[in-house]
């Protein structure tokens, strides 16, 4: 991976990390407990609890994605193997890293 490509990936990571942090903040607001004192009706309350569960799953996924991106950003300059597939040790195509900056596997190995 060239220095210019690393710079582009770092810029993309920085933007995506900030966007994901904001998304997580909004999701955390939506996953607050639904108190029993809320008189919203039995069916509406069940629907709210279900929606909260779905949002909690999405929040866990967003937190993992953020962690992966932050790890990639920390390693991009320090790790000489950044941009190499963890499994086959072949270079991960720049286009894949640009679209999915937290990728640690090439397309072939990711599909296995």
N, C-alpha and C positions, 0 to 999 in steps of 0.2 A: 504494500500500500504506500503510495507516495505521500509526501508531506502535505501537498495540496488536498489530496483525498482525505487525509486525517483531519485537516482543518475543517473541511466541509462536514464530515461526520460529527466533529465536536460541536460545530455551530448547530447542526440539526439536533443533536442530543440536548444541548442547552435549551433550545426552544421547546422541545418535547418535554423535558423535565419540568420546566416552569408551567407549561400547559397542564401536565398531569398533576402537579401539586395543587393547582387551582381547582381542577376537577375533583380531587380527593377532598378538598375543603368543602365543596358543595355537597358531595356525597355524604360526608360526615354529618352535615346538617340534616340530611334526609334520613339518617339511620338512628335518630334519637328515639329513645323508648316511647312507646305509646301507652300513656298512663290510663288506668282503669277509670279515672274520673272524666275522661273525654266522652261526652254523650254524643257519639256520632252514629249510633245504631249498631245492632249486632252484625249485620252483613257488611256494613261499611267498615266496622272495626276489623273484621276478619280480612277484608280486602286490604286495609292499611297494614295489617301485620304481615300479610303475604308480600305486599310491595316492599316493606321494610326488609324482609328476608332476601328478596331478589337484589335490592340495593346493597345489602351487606356482602353478598357474593361478588357483585361488581366492584365494591370497594376493596375487597381482598385482592382481586385480580389487578386493580389499578395500583395498589401498594406494591405488589410483586413486580409489576412492569416498571414502576418508579425505581425500585431497588435495583433491578437489572440495568436500567439506563444509568443510574448513578455509579454502579460498579464499572460499567463500560467506560464512562467518562473518566473515572479515576485511573483506569488501566491503559487508556489509549496512548499515552506518552511514556508510561513506565514499563509496560509489558512488551518485550520485543516480539512476543507471539500474538499480540492483538491483531485481529484480522485473519488469523489462521483458525481453521476448524479444529475444535477440541478432539474430535474423533479421528479424522484422516490426516490432519495437519496440512491440508491443502489451503491455499488462500481463499477466503470467502470473497466472492465478487463484490466490488465496490457498490454496485447498485443495490445489492441485498443489504449491505451495511448502512447505506444511505436511507433506505426505506425502513429497515428494522435495525436501528443502531445497537440494540442490545443483543443481536444475534451472536451466538457462540458456535454455531454449526453452519456448514454449507448446506445448500438446498438438498443435495443427495443424502447427507447424513441426518438432516432434520426430518426427512421423510421416513426414516427407518424406525 
